[in-house]
Amino acid sequence: MNKKEIYKFNQAILQILKFHERVISALKFELSAKRSQILAVNS
């Protein structure tokens, strides 16, 4: 692998990580919203 290929590879990994972070934060948001709905129903 030359430097250009390594750079492209790193950029691809960063893109994937950013995407995963967004997905995870969206899931956490969904979970906390559901949890608060359940708490509201139970009270």
PDB file of N, CA, C, O and CB in Angstrom:
ATOM      1  N   MET A   1       0.840  -1.214   0.000  1.00  0.00           N
ATOM      2  CA  MET A   1       0.000   0.000   0.000  1.00  0.00           C
ATOM      3  C   MET A   1       0.871   1.260   0.000  1.00  0.00           C
ATOM      4  O   MET A   1       1.789   1.378   0.813  1.00  0.00           O
ATOM      5  CB  MET A   1      -0.948   0.008   1.233  1.00  0.00           C
ATOM      6  N   ASN A   2       0.598   2.167  -0.877  1.00  0.00           N
ATOM      7  CA  ASN A   2       1.309   3.442  -0.840  1.00  0.00           C
ATOM      8  C   ASN A   2       0.552   4.444   0.033  1.00  0.00           C
ATOM      9  O   ASN A   2      -0.537   4.150   0.526  1.00  0.00           O
ATOM     10  CB  ASN A   2       1.496   4.002  -2.269  1.00  0.00           C
ATOM     11  N   LYS A   3       1.127   5.610   0.217  1.00  0.00           N
ATOM     12  CA  LYS A   3       0.538   6.592   1.141  1.00  0.00           C
ATOM     13  C   LYS A   3      -0.857   7.022   0.721  1.00  0.00           C
ATOM     14  O   LYS A   3      -1.731   7.226   1.564  1.00  0.00           O
ATOM     15  CB  LYS A   3       1.429   7.812   1.242  1.00  0.00           C
ATOM     16  N   LYS A   4      -1.067   7.162  -0.594  1.00  0.00           N
ATOM     17  CA  LYS A   4      -2.371   7.605  -1.095  1.00  0.00           C
ATOM     18  C   LYS A   4      -3.453   6.583  -0.739  1.00  0.00           C
ATOM     19  O   LYS A   4      -4.548   6.945  -0.311  1.00  0.00           O
ATOM     20  CB  LYS A   4      -2.321   7.822  -2.627  1.00  0.00           C
ATOM     21  N   GLU A   5      -3.128   5.307  -0.921  1.00  0.00           N
ATOM     22  CA  GLU A   5      -4.085   4.242  -0.611  1.00  0.00           C
ATOM     23  C   GLU A   5      -4.393   4.207   0.878  1.00  0.00           C
ATOM     24  O   GLU A   5      -5.545   4.041   1.279  1.00  0.00           O
ATOM     25  CB  GLU A   5      -3.545   2.881  -1.069  1.00  0.00           C
ATOM     26  N   ILE A   6      -3.361   4.365   1.692  1.00  0.00           N
ATOM     27  CA  ILE A   6      -3.548   4.373   3.149  1.00  0.00           C
ATOM     28  C   ILE A   6      -4.454   5.536   3.551  1.00  0.00           C
ATOM     29  O   ILE A   6      -5.333   5.386   4.400  1.00  0.00           O
ATOM     30  CB  ILE A   6      -2.180   4.474   3.882  1.00  0.00           C
ATOM     31  N   TYR A   7      -4.230   6.698   2.932  1.00  0.00           N
ATOM     32  CA  TYR A   7      -5.051   7.871   3.230  1.00  0.00           C
ATOM     33  C   TYR A   7      -6.509   7.609   2.881  1.00  0.00           C
ATOM     34  O   TYR A   7      -7.405   7.905   3.672  1.00  0.00           O
ATOM     35  CB  TYR A   7      -4.537   9.100   2.466  1.00  0.00           C
ATOM     36  N   LYS A   8      -6.749   7.048   1.689  1.00  0.00           N
ATOM     37  CA  LYS A   8      -8.124   6.741   1.265  1.00  0.00           C
ATOM     38  C   LYS A   8      -8.777   5.760   2.226  1.00  0.00           C
ATOM     39  O   LYS A   8      -9.944   5.904   2.591  1.00  0.00           O
ATOM     40  CB  LYS A   8      -8.139   6.165  -0.164  1.00  0.00           C
ATOM     41  N   PHE A   9      -7.997   4.755   2.629  1.00  0.00           N
ATOM     42  CA  PHE A   9      -8.484   3.734   3.545  1.00  0.00           C
ATOM     43  C   PHE A   9      -8.890   4.360   4.879  1.00  0.00           C
ATOM     44  O   PHE A   9      -9.953   4.056   5.421  1.00  0.00           O
ATOM     45  CB  PHE A   9      -7.415   2.654   3.763  1.00  0.00           C
ATOM     46  N   ASN A  10      -8.027   5.242   5.402  1.00  0.00           N
ATOM     47  CA  ASN A  10      -8.328   5.934   6.659  1.00  0.00           C
ATOM     48  C   ASN A  10      -9.573   6.797   6.545  1.00  0.00           C
ATOM     49  O   ASN A  10     -10.393   6.831   7.463  1.00  0.00           O
ATOM     50  CB  ASN A  10      -7.148   6.793   7.085  1.00  0.00           C
ATOM     51  N   GLN A  11      -9.720   7.497   5.422  1.00  0.00           N
ATOM     52  CA  GLN A  11     -10.898   8.341   5.215  1.00  0.00           C
ATOM     53  C   GLN A  11     -12.166   7.492   5.221  1.00  0.00           C
ATOM     54  O   GLN A  11     -13.180   7.881   5.800  1.00  0.00           O
ATOM     55  CB  GLN A  11     -10.781   9.121   3.887  1.00  0.00           C
ATOM     56  N   ALA A  12     -12.101   6.333   4.575  1.00  0.00           N
ATOM     57  CA  ALA A  12     -13.256   5.434   4.527  1.00  0.00           C
ATOM     58  C   ALA A  12     -13.634   4.975   5.932  1.00  0.00           C
ATOM     59  O   ALA A  12     -14.813   4.942   6.287  1.00  0.00           O
ATOM     60  CB  ALA A  12     -12.959   4.216   3.630  1.00  0.00           C
ATOM     61  N   ILE A  13     -12.630   4.622   6.725  1.00  0.00           N
ATOM     62  CA  ILE A  13     -12.880   4.190   8.107  1.00  0.00           C
ATOM     63  C   ILE A  13     -13.510   5.316   8.919  1.00  0.00           C
ATOM     64  O   ILE A  13     -14.446   5.086   9.685  1.00  0.00           O
ATOM     65  CB  ILE A  13     -11.572   3.724   8.775  1.00  0.00           C
ATOM     66  N   LEU A  14     -12.996   6.536   8.754  1.00  0.00           N
ATOM     67  CA  LEU A  14     -13.558   7.677   9.480  1.00  0.00           C
ATOM     68  C   LEU A  14     -15.016   7.903   9.109  1.00  0.00           C
ATOM     69  O   LEU A  14     -15.845   8.190   9.973  1.00  0.00           O
ATOM     70  CB  LEU A  14     -12.746   8.942   9.196  1.00  0.00           C
ATOM     71  N   GLN A  15     -15.329   7.773   7.822  1.00  0.00           N
ATOM     72  CA  GLN A  15     -16.713   7.939   7.371  1.00  0.00           C
ATOM     73  C   GLN A  15     -17.616   6.910   8.048  1.00  0.00           C
ATOM     74  O   GLN A  15     -18.702   7.239   8.525  1.00  0.00           O
ATOM     75  CB  GLN A  15     -16.806   7.806   5.832  1.00  0.00           C
ATOM     76  N   ILE A  16     -17.152   5.663   8.082  1.00  0.00           N
ATOM     77  CA  ILE A  16     -17.936   4.585   8.692  1.00  0.00           C
ATOM     78  C   ILE A  16     -18.147   4.851  10.180  1.00  0.00           C
ATOM     79  O   ILE A  16     -19.250   4.677  10.697  1.00  0.00           O
ATOM     80  CB  ILE A  16     -17.238   3.224   8.487  1.00  0.00           C
ATOM     81  N   LEU A  17     -17.076   5.277  10.869  1.00  0.00           N
ATOM     82  CA  LEU A  17     -17.187   5.559  12.301  1.00  0.00           C
ATOM     83  C   LEU A  17     -18.170   6.687  12.576  1.00  0.00           C
ATOM     84  O   LEU A  17     -18.970   6.603  13.508  1.00  0.00           O
ATOM     85  CB  LEU A  17     -15.823   5.910  12.876  1.00  0.00           C
ATOM     86  N   LYS A  18     -18.112   7.744  11.770  1.00  0.00           N
ATOM     87  CA  LYS A  18     -19.037   8.866  11.937  1.00  0.00           C
ATOM     88  C   LYS A  18     -20.467   8.393  11.760  1.00  0.00           C
ATOM     89  O   LYS A  18     -21.359   8.773  12.518  1.00  0.00           O
ATOM     90  CB  LYS A  18     -18.719   9.995  10.938  1.00  0.00           C
ATOM     91  N   PHE A  19     -20.679   7.543  10.733  1.00  0.00           N
ATOM     92  CA  PHE A  19     -22.012   7.018  10.467  1.00  0.00           C
ATOM     93  C   PHE A  19     -22.498   6.191  11.652  1.00  0.00           C
ATOM     94  O   PHE A  19     -23.643   6.332  12.082  1.00  0.00           O
ATOM     95  CB  PHE A  19     -22.015   6.172   9.181  1.00  0.00           C
ATOM     96  N   HIS A  20     -21.631   5.330  12.178  1.00  0.00           N
ATOM     97  CA  HIS A  20     -21.985   4.496  13.330  1.00  0.00           C
ATOM     98  C   HIS A  20     -22.346   5.346  14.536  1.00  0.00           C
ATOM     99  O   HIS A  20     -23.308   5.049  15.245  1.00  0.00           O
ATOM    100  CB  HIS A  20     -20.834   3.556  13.682  1.00  0.00           C
ATOM    101  N   GLU A  21     -21.570   6.414  14.773  1.00  0.00           N
ATOM    102  CA  GLU A  21     -21.861   7.307  15.901  1.00  0.00           C
ATOM    103  C   GLU A  21     -23.259   7.883  15.780  1.00  0.00           C
ATOM    104  O   GLU A  21     -23.996   7.971  16.762  1.00  0.00           O
ATOM    105  CB  GLU A  21     -20.830   8.442  15.976  1.00  0.00           C
ATOM    106  N   ARG A  22     -23.619   8.279  14.548  1.00  0.00           N
ATOM    107  CA  ARG A  22     -24.947   8.859  14.333  1.00  0.00           C
ATOM    108  C   ARG A  22     -26.032   7.831  14.592  1.00  0.00           C
ATOM    109  O   ARG A  22     -27.047   8.132  15.219  1.00  0.00           O
ATOM    110  CB  ARG A  22     -25.074   9.408  12.909  1.00  0.00           C
ATOM    111  N   VAL A  23     -25.811   6.606  14.102  1.00  0.00           N
ATOM    112  CA  VAL A  23     -26.786   5.532  14.302  1.00  0.00           C
ATOM    113  C   VAL A  23     -26.949   5.236  15.785  1.00  0.00           C
ATOM    114  O   VAL A  23     -28.070   5.105  16.277  1.00  0.00           O
ATOM    115  CB  VAL A  23     -26.359   4.258  13.547  1.00  0.00           C
ATOM    116  N   ILE A  24     -25.830   5.130  16.498  1.00  0.00           N
ATOM    117  CA  ILE A  24     -25.869   4.816  17.929  1.00  0.00           C
ATOM    118  C   ILE A  24     -26.574   5.915  18.712  1.00  0.00           C
ATOM    119  O   ILE A  24     -27.380   5.622  19.595  1.00  0.00           O
ATOM    120  CB  ILE A  24     -24.451   4.614  18.472  1.00  0.00           C
ATOM    121  N   SER A  25     -26.282   7.176  18.404  1.00  0.00           N
ATOM    122  CA  SER A  25     -26.937   8.260  19.141  1.00  0.00           C
ATOM    123  C   SER A  25     -28.431   8.300  18.827  1.00  0.00           C
ATOM    124  O   SER A  25     -29.240   8.631  19.694  1.00  0.00           O
ATOM    125  CB  SER A  25     -26.286   9.616  18.801  1.00  0.00           C
ATOM    126  N   ALA A  26     -28.799   7.963  17.588  1.00  0.00           N
ATOM    127  CA  ALA A  26     -30.219   7.894  17.239  1.00  0.00           C
ATOM    128  C   ALA A  26     -30.902   6.775  18.018  1.00  0.00           C
ATOM    129  O   ALA A  26     -32.017   6.951  18.509  1.00  0.00           O
ATOM    130  CB  ALA A  26     -30.397   7.675  15.721  1.00  0.00           C
ATOM    131  N   LEU A  27     -30.243   5.633  18.134  1.00  0.00           N
ATOM    132  CA  LEU A  27     -30.807   4.510  18.887  1.00  0.00           C
ATOM    133  C   LEU A  27     -30.953   4.859  20.362  1.00  0.00           C
ATOM    134  O   LEU A  27     -31.974   4.550  20.976  1.00  0.00           O
ATOM    135  CB  LEU A  27     -29.930   3.264  18.728  1.00  0.00           C
ATOM    136  N   LYS A  28     -29.931   5.505  20.937  1.00  0.00           N
ATOM    137  CA  LYS A  28     -30.000   5.917  22.337  1.00  0.00           C
ATOM    138  C   LYS A  28     -31.170   6.863  22.557  1.00  0.00           C
ATOM    139  O   LYS A  28     -31.879   6.766  23.558  1.00  0.00           O
ATOM    140  CB  LYS A  28     -28.689   6.586  22.771  1.00  0.00           C
ATOM    141  N   PHE A  29     -31.365   7.776  21.613  1.00  0.00           N
ATOM    142  CA  PHE A  29     -32.468   8.732  21.705  1.00  0.00           C
ATOM    143  C   PHE A  29     -33.803   7.996  21.688  1.00  0.00           C
ATOM    144  O   PHE A  29     -34.692   8.286  22.489  1.00  0.00           O
ATOM    145  CB  PHE A  29     -32.401   9.756  20.550  1.00  0.00           C
ATOM    146  N   GLU A  30     -33.939   7.028  20.755  1.00  0.00           N
ATOM    147  CA  GLU A  30     -35.165   6.229  20.673  1.00  0.00           C
ATOM    148  C   GLU A  30     -35.418   5.495  21.984  1.00  0.00           C
ATOM    149  O   GLU A  30     -36.539   5.484  22.493  1.00  0.00           O
ATOM    150  CB  GLU A  30     -35.078   5.223  19.511  1.00  0.00           C
ATOM    151  N   LEU A  31     -34.368   4.882  22.527  1.00  0.00           N
ATOM    152  CA  LEU A  31     -34.512   4.121  23.765  1.00  0.00           C
ATOM    153  C   LEU A  31     -34.948   5.009  24.916  1.00  0.00           C
ATOM    154  O   LEU A  31     -35.837   4.634  25.681  1.00  0.00           O
ATOM    155  CB  LEU A  31     -33.206   3.426  24.113  1.00  0.00           C
ATOM    156  N   SER A  32     -34.342   6.175  25.053  1.00  0.00           N
ATOM    157  CA  SER A  32     -34.706   7.063  26.160  1.00  0.00           C
ATOM    158  C   SER A  32     -36.127   7.586  25.980  1.00  0.00           C
ATOM    159  O   SER A  32     -36.844   7.786  26.960  1.00  0.00           O
ATOM    160  CB  SER A  32     -33.713   8.239  26.263  1.00  0.00           C
ATOM    161  N   ALA A  33     -36.537   7.809  24.731  1.00  0.00           N
ATOM    162  CA  ALA A  33     -37.909   8.246  24.469  1.00  0.00           C
ATOM    163  C   ALA A  33     -38.894   7.152  24.861  1.00  0.00           C
ATOM    164  O   ALA A  33     -39.918   7.428  25.485  1.00  0.00           O
ATOM    165  CB  ALA A  33     -38.088   8.623  22.983  1.00  0.00           C
ATOM    166  N   LYS A  34     -38.582   5.903  24.492  1.00  0.00           N
ATOM    167  CA  LYS A  34     -39.457   4.780  24.855  1.00  0.00           C
ATOM    168  C   LYS A  34     -39.520   4.616  26.365  1.00  0.00           C
ATOM    169  O   LYS A  34     -40.591   4.371  26.922  1.00  0.00           O
ATOM    170  CB  LYS A  34     -38.965   3.475  24.202  1.00  0.00           C
ATOM    171  N   ARG A  35     -38.373   4.751  27.031  1.00  0.00           N
ATOM    172  CA  ARG A  35     -38.311   4.588  28.476  1.00  0.00           C
ATOM    173  C   ARG A  35     -39.192   5.627  29.158  1.00  0.00           C
ATOM    174  O   ARG A  35     -39.907   5.308  30.108  1.00  0.00           O
ATOM    175  CB  ARG A  35     -36.861   4.701  28.974  1.00  0.00           C
ATOM    176  N   SER A  36     -39.147   6.863  28.683  1.00  0.00           N
ATOM    177  CA  SER A  36     -39.963   7.905  29.306  1.00  0.00           C
ATOM    178  C   SER A  36     -41.448   7.675  29.029  1.00  0.00           C
ATOM    179  O   SER A  36     -42.293   8.023  29.854  1.00  0.00           O
ATOM    180  CB  SER A  36     -39.539   9.293  28.797  1.00  0.00           C
ATOM    181  N   GLN A  37     -41.773   7.090  27.872  1.00  0.00           N
ATOM    182  CA  GLN A  37     -43.173   6.746  27.580  1.00  0.00           C
ATOM    183  C   GLN A  37     -43.662   5.683  28.560  1.00  0.00           C
ATOM    184  O   GLN A  37     -44.763   5.781  29.102  1.00  0.00           O
ATOM    185  CB  GLN A  37     -43.327   6.244  26.115  1.00  0.00           C
ATOM    186  N   ILE A  38     -42.819   4.656  28.782  1.00  0.00           N
ATOM    187  CA  ILE A  38     -43.178   3.572  29.700  1.00  0.00           C
ATOM    188  C   ILE A  38     -43.377   4.120  31.110  1.00  0.00           C
ATOM    189  O   ILE A  38     -44.335   3.758  31.794  1.00  0.00           O
ATOM    190  CB  ILE A  38     -42.091   2.471  29.698  1.00  0.00           C
ATOM    191  N   LEU A  39     -42.467   4.994  31.542  1.00  0.00           N
ATOM    192  CA  LEU A  39     -42.583   5.592  32.871  1.00  0.00           C
ATOM    193  C   LEU A  39     -43.873   6.397  32.987  1.00  0.00           C
ATOM    194  O   LEU A  39     -44.537   6.365  34.022  1.00  0.00           O
ATOM    195  CB  LEU A  39     -41.369   6.488  33.169  1.00  0.00           C
ATOM    196  N   ALA A  40     -44.225   7.114  31.930  1.00  0.00           N
ATOM    197  CA  ALA A  40     -45.445   7.922  31.950  1.00  0.00           C
ATOM    198  C   ALA A  40     -46.676   7.031  32.055  1.00  0.00           C
ATOM    199  O   ALA A  40     -47.635   7.365  32.751  1.00  0.00           O
ATOM    200  CB  ALA A  40     -45.532   8.803  30.691  1.00  0.00           C
ATOM    201  N   VAL A  41     -46.644   5.896  31.361  1.00  0.00           N
ATOM    202  CA  VAL A  41     -47.781   4.962  31.388  1.00  0.00           C
ATOM    203  C   VAL A  41     -47.916   4.322  32.766  1.00  0.00           C
ATOM    204  O   VAL A  41     -49.028   4.157  33.267  1.00  0.00           O
ATOM    205  CB  VAL A  41     -47.615   3.866  30.307  1.00  0.00           C
ATOM    206  N   ASN A  42     -46.789   3.962  33.381  1.00  0.00           N
ATOM    207  CA  ASN A  42     -46.818   3.269  34.670  1.00  0.00           C
ATOM    208  C   ASN A  42     -47.201   4.168  35.831  1.00  0.00           C
ATOM    209  O   ASN A  42     -47.703   3.679  36.843  1.00  0.00           O
ATOM    210  CB  ASN A  42     -45.485   2.658  34.943  1.00  0.00           C
ATOM    211  N   SER A  43     -46.979   5.454  35.714  1.00  0.00           N
ATOM    212  CA  SER A  43     -47.233   6.335  36.853  1.00  0.00           C
ATOM    213  C   SER A  43     -48.721   6.646  37.002  1.00  0.00           C
ATOM    214  O   SER A  43     -49.111   7.376  37.914  1.00  0.00           O
ATOM    215  CB  SER A  43     -46.444   7.634  36.702  1.00  0.00           C
TER     216      SER A  43
END
